[in-house]
Amino acid sequence: MGPSKGHKAEGTGRCLVSHKRRFSLEKEAPPGSPAGRAEGGLLALPWEDVLVPHVLRHLPLRQLLSLRRVSRAFRELVRLYLANMRRFDSAQIGPAVPRAAFLTLLKDNKVLQQLALQSCSDWLTDRELLPVIRQNHHLHHIQLKGCAQLSCHALIAISLSCPNLRRLSLAHCEWVDSLSLRSLADHCKALEAVDLTACRQLKDEAICYLVQKCSRLKSLSLAVNANVGDVAVEETAKCCPELEHLDLTGCLRVKNDSIRVLAEYCPKLRSLKVKHCHNVAESSLSVLRSRGVELDVEPLPQTALVLLQDMAGFAPFINLQI
């Protein structure tokens, strides 16, 4: 004997409810997520509104990459996170990031704001970097310390693609030349911090052009550059009244006169590094020291000062370190 009409109606109703529930789950699935993911658990939470901005961002990048191996759904979730990531620091992955991993991680991202690639220095060239720079116009912080295999074209690409750039580290990038630095100065006038440590091609003229165009600078490193002298330091002092930190370590051509100009024109200066600047004496540093500016050299004891003055007849230099 077949089922009654009542039983048929009841079964049909349950079926419709099941179909409606499944359709509702599929409809509410975040864009890019597997529509048929299992109900319940972590993946049931809204991906773009909850998981990506409020959960995954608290996990180290290395753990996120491991999470990709759990399932296809987690792989897609991590892909969505990487495409919406605002900050990428290669050091979070390890001391040496493989080239293939770098290309995979950033290929879909167009919203980066901070990019630090010091762990990619062994292999990073223009070929890998330029596509990332050209598709991320919101970058305001770029760290390329030690990336020696890039060329001046990388800096030109940064200047043309990142008009809101505020912090840039090019330490130990000897490929930086005056032409590419001029491009940076012309297009990135919001710069607040620039690290040009050991950029040995740069001379006073290039530094002067930079500070004239980028008067908002608060932090500048010209360390380990024998071509930088008083002209660059004095122009920096006169053009950048907001300057707070200046690193002149190893700038052998810097002398007392420029330090006195720095003290006169930079009232907000908080720290100055002049170690190994053998032509800078306590006579020029004393004004800054009295203002509480942090210096990386200590004054000689008063008794030694008096003794040296008696012996040599002049105020002794304090930067005699080797």
Phi and psi in degrees as GROMACS dihedral restraints (atoms count N, CA, C in turn):
[ dihedral_restraints ]
;  ai    aj    ak    al  type     phi  dphi    fc
    3     4     5     6     1   -72.0    20    10
    4     5     6     7     1   166.3    20    10
    6     7     8     9     1   -67.3    20    10
    7     8     9    10     1   148.3    20    10
    9    10    11    12     1   -70.0    20    10
   10    11    12    13     1   165.1    20    10
   12    13    14    15     1   -62.2    20    10
   13    14    15    16     1   -33.3    20    10
   15    16    17    18     1   -64.3    20    10
   16    17    18    19     1   -43.0    20    10
   18    19    20    21     1   -65.8    20    10
   19    20    21    22     1   -38.3    20    10
   21    22    23    24     1   -62.8    20    10
   22    23    24    25     1   -43.7    20    10
   24    25    26    27     1   -62.7    20    10
   25    26    27    28     1   -40.8    20    10
   27    28    29    30     1   -64.6    20    10
   28    29    30    31     1   -43.2    20    10
   30    31    32    33     1   -65.0    20    10
   31    32    33    34     1   -40.3    20    10
   33    34    35    36     1   -63.3    20    10
   34    35    36    37     1   -39.1    20    10
   36    37    38    39     1   -62.6    20    10
   37    38    39    40     1   -43.9    20    10
   39    40    41    42     1   -62.1    20    10
   40    41    42    43     1   -39.6    20    10
   42    43    44    45     1   -62.8    20    10
   43    44    45    46     1   -43.5    20    10
   45    46    47    48     1   -63.8    20    10
   46    47    48    49     1   -41.6    20    10
   48    49    50    51     1   -61.2    20    10
   49    50    51    52     1   -42.3    20    10
   51    52    53    54     1   -62.6    20    10
   52    53    54    55     1   -43.8    20    10
   54    55    56    57     1   -64.3    20    10
   55    56    57    58     1   -41.5    20    10
   57    58    59    60     1   -63.2    20    10
   58    59    60    61     1   -40.9    20    10
   60    61    62    63     1   -64.8    20    10
   61    62    63    64     1   -43.3    20    10
   63    64    65    66     1   -65.7    20    10
   64    65    66    67     1   -41.1    20    10
   66    67    68    69     1   -63.0    20    10
   67    68    69    70     1   -38.6    20    10
   69    70    71    72     1   -64.5    20    10
   70    71    72    73     1   -42.8    20    10
   72    73    74    75     1   -63.2    20    10
   73    74    75    76     1   -41.5    20    10
   75    76    77    78     1   -66.8    20    10
   76    77    78    79     1   -38.9    20    10
   78    79    80    81     1   -67.8    20    10
   79    80    81    82     1   -35.6    20    10
   81    82    83    84     1   -85.3    20    10
   82    83    84    85     1    -5.2    20    10
   84    85    86    87     1   -62.9    20    10
   85    86    87    88     1   136.5    20    10
   87    88    89    90     1   -61.5    20    10
   88    89    90    91     1   151.0    20    10
   90    91    92    93     1   -56.7    20    10
   91    92    93    94     1   134.5    20    10
   93    94    95    96     1    87.1    20    10
   94    95    96    97     1    -9.8    20    10
   96    97    98    99     1   -90.3    20    10
   97    98    99   100     1   153.7    20    10
   99   100   101   102     1   -63.5    20    10
  100   101   102   103     1   123.4    20    10
  102   103   104   105     1   -66.7    20    10
  103   104   105   106     1   -27.1    20    10
  105   106   107   108     1   -99.1    20    10
  106   107   108   109     1    26.0    20    10
  108   109   110   111     1   -65.0    20    10
  109   110   111   112     1   153.8    20    10
  111   112   113   114     1   -66.3    20    10
  112   113   114   115     1   142.1    20    10
  114   115   116   117     1   -70.9    20    10
  115   116   117   118     1   141.7    20    10
  117   118   119   120     1    90.3    20    10
  118   119   120   121     1   166.1    20    10
  120   121   122   123     1    80.6    20    10
  121   122   123   124     1  -176.0    20    10
  123   124   125   126     1   -60.4    20    10
  124   125   126   127     1   -41.8    20    10
  126   127   128   129     1   -69.7    20    10
  127   128   129   130     1   -11.3    20    10
  129   130   131   132     1   -76.6    20    10
  130   131   132   133     1   -17.1    20    10
  132   133   134   135     1   -72.5    20    10
  133   134   135   136     1   151.5    20    10
  135   136   137   138     1   -58.5    20    10
  136   137   138   139     1   128.0    20    10
  138   139   140   141     1   -72.2    20    10
  139   140   141   142     1   -57.0    20    10
  141   142   143   144     1   -72.2    20    10
  142   143   144   145     1   -28.5    20    10
  144   145   146   147     1   -92.5    20    10
  145   146   147   148     1   -25.4    20    10
  147   148   149   150     1  -122.3    20    10
  148   149   150   151     1   -61.8    20    10
  150   151   152   153     1   -63.8    20    10
  151   152   153   154     1   -48.9    20    10
  153   154   155   156     1   -67.1    20    10
  154   155   156   157     1   -52.8    20    10
  156   157   158   159     1   -81.0    20    10
  157   158   159   160     1   -24.0    20    10
  159   160   161   162     1  -116.6    20    10
  160   161   162   163     1   -13.1    20    10
  162   163   164   165     1  -116.8    20    10
  163   164   165   166     1   -59.8    20    10
  165   166   167   168     1   -64.2    20    10
  166   167   168   169     1   -30.1    20    10
  168   169   170   171     1   -67.1    20    10
  169   170   171   172     1   -15.0    20    10
  171   172   173   174     1   -90.2    20    10
  172   173   174   175     1    -5.3    20    10
  174   175   176   177     1   -94.0    20    10
  175   176   177   178     1   139.8    20    10
  177   178   179   180     1   -59.5    20    10
  178   179   180   181     1   147.4    20    10
  180   181   182   183     1   -59.8    20    10
  181   182   183   184     1   -34.8    20    10
  183   184   185   186     1   -63.2    20    10
  184   185   186   187     1   -38.8    20    10
  186   187   188   189     1   -68.8    20    10
  187   188   189   190     1   -35.6    20    10
  189   190   191   192     1   -63.0    20    10
  190   191   192   193     1   -39.3    20    10
  192   193   194   195     1   -66.7    20    10
  193   194   195   196     1   -34.4    20    10
  195   196   197   198     1   -68.4    20    10
  196   197   198   199     1   -33.6    20    10
  198   199   200   201     1   -62.9    20    10
  199   200   201   202     1   -25.6    20    10
  201   202   203   204     1   -62.7    20    10
  202   203   204   205     1   -23.8    20    10
  204   205   206   207     1   -84.4    20    10
  205   206   207   208     1    -5.2    20    10
  207   208   209   210     1   -69.2    20    10
  208   209   210   211     1   -48.9    20    10
  210   211   212   213     1  -164.4    20    10
  211   212   213   214     1   171.1    20    10
  213   214   215   216     1   -63.9    20    10
  214   215   216   217     1   -36.8    20    10
  216   217   218   219     1   -64.0    20    10
  217   218   219   220     1   -45.1    20    10
  219   220   221   222     1   -66.8    20    10
  220   221   222   223     1   -34.8    20    10
  222   223   224   225     1   -60.9    20    10
  223   224   225   226     1   -42.4    20    10
  225   226   227   228     1   -68.8    20    10
  226   227   228   229     1   -36.7    20    10
  228   229   230   231     1   -63.6    20    10
  229   230   231   232     1   -45.4    20    10
  231   232   233   234     1   -66.3    20    10
  232   233   234   235     1   -37.0    20    10
  234   235   236   237     1   -60.4    20    10
  235   236   237   238     1   -41.9    20    10
  237   238   239   240     1   -63.1    20    10
  238   239   240   241     1   -40.0    20    10
  240   241   242   243     1   -63.9    20    10
  241   242   243   244     1   -46.5    20    10
  243   244   245   246     1   -62.7    20    10
  244   245   246   247     1   -34.6    20    10
  246   247   248   249     1   -71.0    20    10
  247   248   249   250     1   -21.3    20    10
  249   250   251   252     1  -111.2    20    10
  250   251   252   253     1     9.7    20    10
  252   253   254   255     1   -68.5    20    10
  253   254   255   256     1   133.9    20    10
  255   256   257   258     1   -93.4    20    10
  256   257   258   259     1   -23.5    20    10
  258   259   260   261     1  -133.5    20    10
  259   260   261   262     1   129.8    20    10
  261   262   263   264     1  -127.7    20    10
  262   263   264   265     1   120.5    20    10
  264   265   266   267     1  -124.1    20    10
  265   266   267   268     1   111.6    20    10
  267   268   269   270     1   -61.4    20    10
  268   269   270   271     1   -23.7    20    10
  270   271   272   273     1   -65.7    20    10
  271   272   273   274     1   -20.9    20    10
  273   274   275   276     1   -70.1    20    10
  274   275   276   277     1   -20.9    20    10
  276   277   278   279     1   -88.1    20    10
  277   278   279   280     1   -40.9    20    10
  279   280   281   282     1   164.3    20    10
  280   281   282   283     1   177.4    20    10
  282   283   284   285     1   -68.3    20    10
  283   284   285   286     1   -21.2    20    10
  285   286   287   288     1  -142.5    20    10
  286   287   288   289     1   110.1    20    10
  288   289   290   291     1   -89.9    20    10
  289   290   291   292     1   127.2    20    10
  291   292   293   294     1   -64.7    20    10
  292   293   294   295     1   146.7    20    10
  294   295   296   297     1   -58.8    20    10
  295   296   297   298     1   -44.4    20    10
  297   298   299   300     1   -62.1    20    10
  298   299   300   301     1   -38.2    20    10
  300   301   302   303     1   -65.3    20    10
  301   302   303   304     1   -42.0    20    10
  303   304   305   306     1   -60.6    20    10
  304   305   306   307     1   -45.9    20    10
  306   307   308   309     1   -62.9    20    10
  307   308   309   310     1   -37.5    20    10
  309   310   311   312     1   -71.6    20    10
  310   311   312   313     1   -41.4    20    10
  312   313   314   315     1   -66.0    20    10
  313   314   315   316     1   -36.8    20    10
  315   316   317   318     1  -110.4    20    10
  316   317   318   319     1     6.6    20    10
  318   319   320   321     1   -65.3    20    10
  319   320   321   322     1   -29.3    20    10
  321   322   323   324     1  -103.8    20    10
  322   323   324   325     1     0.1    20    10
  324   325   326   327     1   -88.3    20    10
  325   326   327   328     1   129.7    20    10
  327   328   329   330     1  -129.6    20    10
  328   329   330   331     1    14.8    20    10
  330   331   332   333     1  -126.2    20    10
  331   332   333   334     1    16.6    20    10
  333   334   335   336     1   -61.2    20    10
  334   335   336   337     1   141.2    20    10
  336   337   338   339     1  -116.2    20    10
  337   338   339   340     1   -29.2    20    10
  339   340   341   342     1  -130.3    20    10
  340   341   342   343     1   134.8    20    10
  342   343   344   345     1  -138.5    20    10
  343   344   345   346     1   117.7    20    10
  345   346   347   348     1  -124.9    20    10
  346   347   348   349     1   120.9    20    10
  348   349   350   351     1  -127.5    20    10
  349   350   351   352     1    27.4    20    10
  351   352   353   354     1   -62.7    20    10
  352   353   354   355     1   -26.8    20    10
  354   355   356   357     1   -80.2    20    10
  355   356   357   358     1     0.1    20    10
  357   358   359   360     1  -107.2    20    10
  358   359   360   361     1     9.9    20    10
  360   361   362   363     1   -64.8    20    10
  361   362   363   364     1   -23.7    20    10
  363   364   365   366     1   -69.6    20    10
  364   365   366   367     1   -27.2    20    10
  366   367   368   369     1  -131.2    20    10
  367   368   369   370     1   -11.1    20    10
  369   370   371   372     1   -66.8    20    10
  370   371   372   373     1   122.2    20    10
  372   373   374   375     1  -125.3    20    10
  373   374   375   376     1   178.3    20    10
  375   376   377   378     1   -56.7    20    10
  376   377   378   379     1   -34.7    20    10
  378   379   380   381     1   -59.9    20    10
  379   380   381   382     1   -37.6    20    10
  381   382   383   384     1   -85.5    20    10
  382   383   384   385     1   -37.7    20    10
  384   385   386   387     1   -78.8    20    10
  385   386   387   388     1   -43.3    20    10
  387   388   389   390     1   -57.9    20    10
  388   389   390   391     1   -42.1    20    10
  390   391   392   393     1   -59.9    20    10
  391   392   393   394     1   -37.3    20    10
  393   394   395   396     1   -67.0    20    10
  394   395   396   397     1   -44.2    20    10
  396   397   398   399     1   -63.8    20    10
  397   398   399   400     1   -44.2    20    10
  399   400   401   402     1   -70.6    20    10
  400   401   402   403     1   -20.0    20    10
  402   403   404   405     1  -103.7    20    10
  403   404   405   406     1     5.0    20    10
  405   406   407   408     1  -126.3    20    10
  406   407   408   409     1    91.5    20    10
  408   409   410   411     1   -89.7    20    10
  409   410   411   412     1     1.1    20    10
  411   412   413   414     1  -102.3    20    10
  412   413   414   415     1     6.9    20    10
  414   415   416   417     1   -62.8    20    10
  415   416   417   418     1   130.1    20    10
  417   418   419   420     1  -124.5    20    10
  418   419   420   421     1    -2.7    20    10
  420   421   422   423     1  -144.7    20    10
  421   422   423   424     1   116.2    20    10
  423   424   425   426     1  -128.7    20    10
  424   425   426   427     1   130.4    20    10
  426   427   428   429     1  -120.5    20    10
  427   428   429   430     1   111.1    20    10
  429   430   431   432     1  -121.9    20    10
  430   431   432   433     1    27.5    20    10
  432   433   434   435     1   -54.3    20    10
  433   434   435   436     1   125.2    20    10
  435   436   437   438     1    77.8    20    10
  436   437   438   439     1     4.8    20    10
  438   439   440   441     1   -81.1    20    10
  439   440   441   442     1    79.9    20    10
  441   442   443   444     1   -79.5    20    10
  442   443   444   445     1   -12.9    20    10
  444   445   446   447     1   -92.3    20    10
  445   446   447   448     1     1.1    20    10
  447   448   449   450     1   -76.6    20    10
  448   449   450   451     1   176.8    20    10
  450   451   452   453     1  -131.4    20    10
  451   452   453   454     1   176.2    20    10
  453   454   455   456     1   -61.2    20    10
  454   455   456   457     1   -21.1    20    10
  456   457   458   459     1   -64.4    20    10
  457   458   459   460     1   -28.6    20    10
  459   460   461   462     1   -65.0    20    10
  460   461   462   463     1   -43.4    20    10
  462   463   464   465     1   -68.6    20    10
  463   464   465   466     1   -36.1    20    10
  465   466   467   468     1   -65.4    20    10
  466   467   468   469     1   -41.4    20    10
  468   469   470   471     1   -62.4    20    10
  469   470   471   472     1   -40.4    20    10
  471   472   473   474     1   -62.0    20    10
  472   473   474   475     1   -44.3    20    10
  474   475   476   477     1   -65.0    20    10
  475   476   477   478     1   -33.9    20    10
  477   478   479   480     1   -83.0    20    10
  478   479   480   481     1   -26.5    20    10
  480   481   482   483     1  -101.2    20    10
  481   482   483   484     1   -16.8    20    10
  483   484   485   486     1  -124.4    20    10
  484   485   486   487     1    72.4    20    10
  486   487   488   489     1   -67.3    20    10
  487   488   489   490     1   -18.8    20    10
  489   490   491   492     1   -98.7    20    10
  490   491   492   493     1    14.6    20    10
  492   493   494   495     1   -59.8    20    10
  493   494   495   496     1   131.3    20    10
  495   496   497   498     1  -117.5    20    10
  496   497   498   499     1   -32.5    20    10
  498   499   500   501     1  -131.5    20    10
  499   500   501   502     1   131.7    20    10
  501   502   503   504     1  -143.5    20    10
  502   503   504   505     1   126.2    20    10
  504   505   506   507     1  -112.3    20    10
  505   506   507   508     1   119.7    20    10
  507   508   509   510     1  -121.9    20    10
  508   509   510   511     1    27.3    20    10
  510   511   512   513     1   -57.6    20    10
  511   512   513   514     1   133.0    20    10
  513   514   515   516     1    62.8    20    10
  514   515   516   517     1    29.3    20    10
  516   517   518   519     1  -106.5    20    10
  517   518   519   520     1    87.4    20    10
  519   520   521   522     1   -72.7    20    10
  520   521   522   523     1    -6.5    20    10
  522   523   524   525     1   -77.7    20    10
  523   524   525   526     1   -11.9    20    10
  525   526   527   528     1   -67.3    20    10
  526   527   528   529     1   122.8    20    10
  528   529   530   531     1  -120.2    20    10
  529   530   531   532     1   177.0    20    10
  531   532   533   534     1   -65.2    20    10
  532   533   534   535     1   -35.3    20    10
  534   535   536   537     1   -65.4    20    10
  535   536   537   538     1   -47.3    20    10
  537   538   539   540     1   -68.5    20    10
  538   539   540   541     1   -33.0    20    10
  540   541   542   543     1   -68.8    20    10
  541   542   543   544     1   -35.2    20    10
  543   544   545   546     1   -64.0    20    10
  544   545   546   547     1   -39.2    20    10
  546   547   548   549     1   -62.1    20    10
  547   548   549   550     1   -42.4    20    10
  549   550   551   552     1   -60.3    20    10
  550   551   552   553     1   -45.8    20    10
  552   553   554   555     1   -64.6    20    10
  553   554   555   556     1   -35.9    20    10
  555   556   557   558     1   -71.2    20    10
  556   557   558   559     1   -30.9    20    10
  558   559   560   561     1  -111.7    20    10
  559   560   561   562     1   -13.5    20    10
  561   562   563   564     1  -124.6    20    10
  562   563   564   565     1    66.8    20    10
  564   565   566   567     1   -77.1    20    10
  565   566   567   568     1    -6.4    20    10
  567   568   569   570     1   -89.0    20    10
  568   569   570   571     1     5.1    20    10
  570   571   572   573     1   -56.6    20    10
  571   572   573   574     1   134.5    20    10
  573   574   575   576     1  -116.6    20    10
  574   575   576   577     1   -22.9    20    10
  576   577   578   579     1  -145.5    20    10
  577   578   579   580     1   127.9    20    10
  579   580   581   582     1  -135.6    20    10
  580   581   582   583     1   129.8    20    10
  582   583   584   585     1  -111.3    20    10
  583   584   585   586     1   110.3    20    10
  585   586   587   588     1  -115.3    20    10
  586   587   588   589     1    30.3    20    10
  588   589   590   591     1   -56.3    20    10
  589   590   591   592     1   127.8    20    10
  591   592   593   594     1    60.6    20    10
  592   593   594   595     1    26.4    20    10
  594   595   596   597     1   -86.0    20    10
  595   596   597   598     1    82.0    20    10
  597   598   599   600     1   -73.7    20    10
  598   599   600   601     1   -12.0    20    10
  600   601   602   603     1   -76.7    20    10
  601   602   603   604     1   -18.9    20    10
  603   604   605   606     1   -79.8    20    10
  604   605   606   607     1   137.6    20    10
  606   607   608   609     1  -120.1    20    10
  607   608   609   610     1   179.9    20    10
  609   610   611   612     1   -52.2    20    10
  610   611   612   613     1   -43.2    20    10
  612   613   614   615     1   -58.1    20    10
  613   614   615   616     1   -43.9    20    10
  615   616   617   618     1   -66.6    20    10
  616   617   618   619     1   -40.7    20    10
  618   619   620   621     1   -65.7    20    10
  619   620   621   622     1   -40.7    20    10
  621   622   623   624     1   -60.7    20    10
  622   623   624   625     1   -42.7    20    10
  624   625   626   627     1   -63.1    20    10
  625   626   627   628     1   -40.9    20    10
  627   628   629   630     1   -61.3    20    10
  628   629   630   631     1   -50.5    20    10
  630   631   632   633     1   -72.1    20    10
  631   632   633   634     1   -27.5    20    10
  633   634   635   636     1   -66.6    20    10
  634   635   636   637     1   -36.0    20    10
  636   637   638   639     1   -86.2    20    10
  637   638   639   640     1   -29.8    20    10
  639   640   641   642     1  -115.1    20    10
  640   641   642   643     1    72.3    20    10
  642   643   644   645     1   -77.8    20    10
  643   644   645   646     1    -4.0    20    10
  645   646   647   648     1   -87.5    20    10
  646   647   648   649     1     2.5    20    10
  648   649   650   651     1   -56.2    20    10
  649   650   651   652     1   132.0    20    10
  651   652   653   654     1  -111.4    20    10
  652   653   654   655     1   -23.0    20    10
  654   655   656   657     1  -140.1    20    10
  655   656   657   658     1   130.8    20    10
  657   658   659   660     1  -145.0    20    10
  658   659   660   661     1   131.0    20    10
  660   661   662   663     1  -117.3    20    10
  661   662   663   664     1   122.9    20    10
  663   664   665   666     1  -117.9    20    10
  664   665   666   667     1    20.8    20    10
  666   667   668   669     1   -62.1    20    10
  667   668   669   670     1   154.3    20    10
  669   670   671   672     1    55.1    20    10
  670   671   672   673     1    48.4    20    10
  672   673   674   675     1  -136.6    20    10
  673   674   675   676     1   103.9    20    10
  675   676   677   678     1   -71.5    20    10
  676   677   678   679     1   -12.5    20    10
  678   679   680   681     1   -88.4    20    10
  679   680   681   682     1    -7.5    20    10
  681   682   683   684     1   -93.5    20    10
  682   683   684   685     1   130.4    20    10
  684   685   686   687     1  -136.7    20    10
  685   686   687   688     1  -156.6    20    10
  687   688   689   690     1   -59.8    20    10
  688   689   690   691     1   -36.2    20    10
  690   691   692   693     1   -58.7    20    10
  691   692   693   694     1   -46.1    20    10
  693   694   695   696     1   -67.6    20    10
  694   695   696   697     1   -41.6    20    10
  696   697   698   699     1   -66.2    20    10
  697   698   699   700     1   -43.8    20    10
  699   700   701   702     1   -65.7    20    10
  700   701   702   703     1   -39.6    20    10
  702   703   704   705     1   -67.4    20    10
  703   704   705   706     1   -37.4    20    10
  705   706   707   708     1   -60.7    20    10
  706   707   708   709     1   -44.7    20    10
  708   709   710   711     1   -61.5    20    10
  709   710   711   712     1   -42.9    20    10
  711   712   713   714     1   -76.5    20    10
  712   713   714   715     1   -28.3    20    10
  714   715   716   717     1   -94.8    20    10
  715   716   717   718     1   -19.6    20    10
  717   718   719   720     1  -122.9    20    10
  718   719   720   721     1    78.1    20    10
  720   721   722   723     1   -69.1    20    10
  721   722   723   724     1   -15.5    20    10
  723   724   725   726     1   -88.4    20    10
  724   725   726   727     1     1.5    20    10
  726   727   728   729     1   -57.8    20    10
  727   728   729   730     1   130.4    20    10
  729   730   731   732     1  -116.7    20    10
  730   731   732   733     1   -31.8    20    10
  732   733   734   735     1  -134.5    20    10
  733   734   735   736     1   129.2    20    10
  735   736   737   738     1  -136.4    20    10
  736   737   738   739     1   127.8    20    10
  738   739   740   741     1  -113.0    20    10
  739   740   741   742     1   113.4    20    10
  741   742   743   744     1  -116.9    20    10
  742   743   744   745     1    21.0    20    10
  744   745   746   747     1   -51.4    20    10
  745   746   747   748     1   126.0    20    10
  747   748   749   750     1    74.9    20    10
  748   749   750   751     1    10.0    20    10
  750   751   752   753     1   -83.2    20    10
  751   752   753   754     1    90.2    20    10
  753   754   755   756     1   -68.7    20    10
  754   755   756   757     1   -19.4    20    10
  756   757   758   759     1   -89.3    20    10
  757   758   759   760     1    -3.9    20    10
  759   760   761   762     1   -78.1    20    10
  760   761   762   763     1   133.0    20    10
  762   763   764   765     1  -126.0    20    10
  763   764   765   766     1  -177.0    20    10
  765   766   767   768     1   -59.9    20    10
  766   767   768   769     1   -38.5    20    10
  768   769   770   771     1   -58.0    20    10
  769   770   771   772     1   -44.4    20    10
  771   772   773   774     1   -69.7    20    10
  772   773   774   775     1   -31.2    20    10
  774   775   776   777     1   -66.8    20    10
  775   776   777   778     1   -37.1    20    10
  777   778   779   780     1   -66.7    20    10
  778   779   780   781     1   -38.4    20    10
  780   781   782   783     1   -65.0    20    10
  781   782   783   784     1   -40.3    20    10
  783   784   785   786     1   -58.8    20    10
  784   785   786   787     1   -44.2    20    10
  786   787   788   789     1   -64.5    20    10
  787   788   789   790     1   -32.7    20    10
  789   790   791   792     1   -76.8    20    10
  790   791   792   793     1   -39.6    20    10
  792   793   794   795     1  -100.0    20    10
  793   794   795   796     1   -10.8    20    10
  795   796   797   798     1  -119.7    20    10
  796   797   798   799     1    79.1    20    10
  798   799   800   801     1   -68.7    20    10
  799   800   801   802     1   -17.7    20    10
  801   802   803   804     1   -95.8    20    10
  802   803   804   805     1     4.6    20    10
  804   805   806   807     1   -59.7    20    10
  805   806   807   808     1   128.7    20    10
  807   808   809   810     1  -111.3    20    10
  808   809   810   811     1   -30.6    20    10
  810   811   812   813     1  -146.6    20    10
  811   812   813   814     1   144.6    20    10
  813   814   815   816     1  -140.7    20    10
  814   815   816   817     1   128.7    20    10
  816   817   818   819     1  -109.4    20    10
  817   818   819   820     1   119.0    20    10
  819   820   821   822     1  -131.9    20    10
  820   821   822   823     1    21.3    20    10
  822   823   824   825     1   -61.6    20    10
  823   824   825   826     1   138.9    20    10
  825   826   827   828     1    69.6    20    10
  826   827   828   829     1    10.2    20    10
  828   829   830   831     1   -88.6    20    10
  829   830   831   832     1    88.1    20    10
  831   832   833   834     1   -70.4    20    10
  832   833   834   835     1   -13.6    20    10
  834   835   836   837     1   -98.8    20    10
  835   836   837   838     1    11.5    20    10
  837   838   839   840     1  -105.7    20    10
  838   839   840   841     1   123.5    20    10
  840   841   842   843     1  -111.8    20    10
  841   842   843   844     1   166.4    20    10
  843   844   845   846     1   -61.2    20    10
  844   845   846   847     1   -26.7    20    10
  846   847   848   849     1   -60.6    20    10
  847   848   849   850     1   -31.6    20    10
  849   850   851   852     1   -92.1    20    10
  850   851   852   853     1   -25.4    20    10
  852   853   854   855     1   -83.1    20    10
  853   854   855   856     1   -20.2    20    10
  855   856   857   858     1   -61.3    20    10
  856   857   858   859     1   -34.7    20    10
  858   859   860   861     1   -63.7    20    10
  859   860   861   862     1   -45.7    20    10
  861   862   863   864     1   -65.1    20    10
  862   863   864   865     1   -40.1    20    10
  864   865   866   867     1   -62.6    20    10
  865   866   867   868     1   -38.3    20    10
  867   868   869   870     1   -68.8    20    10
  868   869   870   871     1   -23.8    20    10
  870   871   872   873     1   -85.0    20    10
  871   872   873   874     1    -2.4    20    10
  873   874   875   876     1    87.9    20    10
  874   875   876   877     1    12.8    20    10
  876   877   878   879     1   -68.3    20    10
  877   878   879   880     1   133.5    20    10
  879   880   881   882     1   -75.8    20    10
  880   881   882   883     1   120.9    20    10
  882   883   884   885     1  -114.6    20    10
  883   884   885   886     1   149.9    20    10
  885   886   887   888     1   -95.1    20    10
  886   887   888   889     1    11.3    20    10
  888   889   890   891     1  -128.2    20    10
  889   890   891   892     1   146.6    20    10
  891   892   893   894     1   -99.4    20    10
  892   893   894   895     1   143.8    20    10
  894   895   896   897     1   -69.4    20    10
  895   896   897   898     1   148.9    20    10
  897   898   899   900     1   -67.0    20    10
  898   899   900   901     1   149.5    20    10
  900   901   902   903     1   -55.7    20    10
  901   902   903   904     1   148.0    20    10
  903   904   905   906     1   -57.6    20    10
  904   905   906   907     1   -37.1    20    10
  906   907   908   909     1   -64.5    20    10
  907   908   909   910     1   -37.8    20    10
  909   910   911   912     1   -68.9    20    10
  910   911   912   913     1   -35.6    20    10
  912   913   914   915     1   -61.9    20    10
  913   914   915   916     1   -48.1    20    10
  915   916   917   918     1   -61.6    20    10
  916   917   918   919     1   -42.8    20    10
  918   919   920   921     1   -63.0    20    10
  919   920   921   922     1   -46.0    20    10
  921   922   923   924     1   -67.0    20    10
  922   923   924   925     1   -36.6    20    10
  924   925   926   927     1   -64.3    20    10
  925   926   927   928     1   -39.4    20    10
  927   928   929   930     1   -66.4    20    10
  928   929   930   931     1   -36.9    20    10
  930   931   932   933     1   -78.4    20    10
  931   932   933   934     1   -42.3    20    10
  933   934   935   936     1  -104.3    20    10
  934   935   936   937     1   -20.2    20    10
  936   937   938   939     1    77.7    20    10
  937   938   939   940     1    19.2    20    10
  939   940   941   942     1  -149.9    20    10
  940   941   942   943     1   164.1    20    10
  942   943   944   945     1   -69.6    20    10
  943   944   945   946     1   123.9    20    10
  945   946   947   948     1   -71.5    20    10
  946   947   948   949     1   150.3    20    10
  948   949   950   951     1   -77.1    20    10
  949   950   951   952     1   148.2    20    10
  951   952   953   954     1  -104.0    20    10
  952   953   954   955     1   -16.4    20    10
  954   955   956   957     1   -96.8    20    10
  955   956   957   958     1    72.6    20    10
  957   958   959   960     1  -104.0    20    10
  958   959   960   961     1    14.2    20    10
  960   961   962   963     1   -68.9    20    10
  961   962   963   964     1   153.4    20    10
